[in-house]
Amino acid sequence: MNNQTRTRTLVVNALVAALYIVLSVVPGVFNLASGAIQFRISEALNHLVAFNRKYLFGVVIGVVIYNALFSPMGWLDVLFGGGQSLIGLGLVAALGQKLTKVWRRQLLTVCTMSLTMFLIWIEIVLTGHMAWFGGASMLTLGELILSELVIMVISWPVMYLIDKAVHFSKRVQ
């Protein structure tokens, strides 16, 4: 990888991080970007890693910065939210190499990002907002997974169609 390619990848990832933050601020105004029910339009950017794993750091940095600046949970959300994104997208980057079709990598993205929401549930439990087990706790876990699943499924075809026009994988090569 030459210096021009590195610079381009760095700049594109900085733009992805900035876009993540901007797309999270709007739902955040309506208190939909944090807590048990999270509807971050910005989560659609997770699909970028299905097109090229070089997008991983842009998305994760966007999550970390947004959580540091706007999350009511503060630095715990930086740790857990950033960790959830890094683990989920790290799995997509690692396992996705074995999948030749983009739709399969996107399905992997939907599954890993939805299932790793249990880390956000752990954060909520650890901060004393509820007990480990019980009806409310399991409902919250379900809400977290379902809210991520919904945004990831809705954004799947949108990101696929956008890729047909802009070719995500070529933007970081």
C-alpha positions in Angstrom: 0.0 0.0 0.0 1.6 3.3 -1.1 1.3 6.6 0.7 -1.4 7.9 -1.6 -3.6 4.9 -1.0 -3.0 5.1 2.8 -3.9 8.8 2.8 -7.1 8.1 0.7 -8.1 5.3 3.1 -7.5 7.6 6.1 -9.5 10.5 4.6 -12.4 8.2 3.6 -12.5 6.7 7.1 -12.5 10.2 8.6 -15.5 11.1 6.4 -17.3 7.9 7.4 -16.7 8.7 11.1 -18.0 12.2 10.6 -21.1 10.9 8.7 -21.7 8.4 11.5 -21.8 11.2 14.0 -24.1 13.4 11.9 -26.5 10.6 11.2 -26.6 9.8 14.9 -27.3 13.3 16.1 -30.7 13.5 14.4 -32.2 10.4 16.2 -30.4 11.6 19.3 -32.5 14.7 19.4 -35.5 12.4 19.8 -33.7 10.3 22.4 -33.5 7.3 19.9 -29.8 7.0 19.7 -29.1 5.7 23.2 -30.7 3.5 25.7 -32.8 0.3 25.4 -34.3 1.2 22.1 -31.7 2.5 19.7 -32.7 3.7 16.2 -29.5 5.1 14.8 -29.7 5.6 11.1 -25.9 5.7 11.2 -25.9 2.0 11.9 -26.5 1.5 8.2 -22.8 2.4 7.8 -21.9 -1.0 9.4 -22.7 -2.4 6.0 -19.7 -0.7 4.6 -17.5 -3.3 6.1 -19.3 -5.9 4.0 -18.0 -4.1 0.9 -14.5 -3.5 2.2 -13.1 -4.3 5.6 -11.0 -1.1 5.5 -14.1 0.8 6.6 -14.0 -0.8 10.0 -12.0 1.9 11.7 -14.1 4.8 10.3 -17.3 3.3 11.6 -15.8 2.4 15.0 -14.2 5.8 15.4 -17.6 7.4 14.5 -19.3 5.3 17.3 -16.6 6.2 19.8 -16.7 9.9 19.1 -20.5 10.1 19.0 -20.8 8.2 22.3 -18.0 10.4 23.9 -19.8 13.6 23.0 -23.5 12.8 23.1 -24.3 9.6 25.1 -25.9 10.0 28.5 -23.9 7.0 29.7 -20.6 8.8 29.0 -17.3 6.9 28.9 -19.0 3.6 29.7 -20.8 3.9 26.4 -17.6 4.7 24.6 -16.2 1.4 26.0 -19.2 -0.8 25.5 -20.6 0.8 22.3 -17.2 1.1 20.7 -16.4 -2.4 21.9 -19.6 -3.8 20.5 -18.9 -2.2 17.1 -15.3 -3.3 17.1 -16.2 -6.9 17.9 -19.1 -7.1 15.6 -17.4 -5.5 12.6 -14.2 -7.3 13.4 -16.0 -10.6 13.0 -17.5 -9.3 9.7 -14.0 -8.3 8.5 -12.5 -11.6 9.5 -15.2 -14.1 8.6 -16.4 -12.0 5.5 -13.2 -12.8 3.7 -14.5 -16.4 3.2 -17.8 -15.2 1.7 -17.6 -14.3 -2.0 -21.0 -12.8 -2.4 -21.8 -9.3 -1.0 -25.3 -10.2 0.2 -23.8 -13.0 2.4 -21.4 -10.5 3.9 -24.3 -8.1 4.5 -26.3 -10.9 6.1 -23.3 -11.6 8.3 -23.2 -7.9 9.2 -26.9 -8.0 10.2 -26.4 -11.0 12.4 -23.2 -10.0 14.1 -24.2 -6.4 14.8 -27.7 -7.5 16.1 -26.3 -10.4 18.3 -23.5 -8.3 19.8 -26.1 -5.9 21.2 -26.0 -8.1 24.3 -22.8 -6.1 25.2 -25.0 -2.9 25.4 -27.4 -4.9 27.6 -24.5 -5.8 29.9 -23.6 -2.1 30.1 -27.2 -1.2 31.1 -27.2 -3.9 33.7 -23.8 -2.9 35.1 -24.8 0.7 35.5 -27.6 -0.4 37.8 -30.5 0.3 35.6 -31.9 -3.2 36.0 -31.2 -6.7 37.4 -29.3 -9.3 35.5 -32.3 -11.5 34.8 -36.0 -11.0 35.0 -38.8 -9.9 32.7 -37.7 -6.3 32.3 -34.1 -7.3 31.7 -34.9 -9.8 29.1 -37.3 -7.4 27.5 -34.5 -4.8 27.3 -32.2 -7.3 25.7 -34.8 -8.2 23.1 -35.5 -4.5 22.4 -31.8 -3.9 21.9 -31.4 -6.8 19.5 -34.6 -6.1 17.7 -33.9 -2.3 17.2 -30.5 -3.1 15.7 -31.9 -5.9 13.6 -34.6 -3.5 12.2 -32.2 -0.8 11.2 -29.7 -3.3 9.7 -32.4 -5.1 7.7 -34.0 -1.8 6.4 -30.6 -0.4 5.4 -29.3 -3.6 3.8 -30.9 -3.1 0.3 -30.4 0.7 0.5 -26.6 0.3 1.0 -26.6 -2.4 -1.6 -28.2 -0.1 -4.2 -25.9 2.8 -3.2 -22.9 0.6 -3.8 -24.1 -0.1 -7.3 -23.7 3.7 -8.0 -20.6 4.6 -5.9 -18.7 1.3 -5.6 -17.8 1.4 -1.9 -14.9 -1.1 -2.2 -13.1 1.1 -4.8 -13.2 4.2 -2.5 -10.6 2.8 -0.1 -8.3 1.1 -2.6 
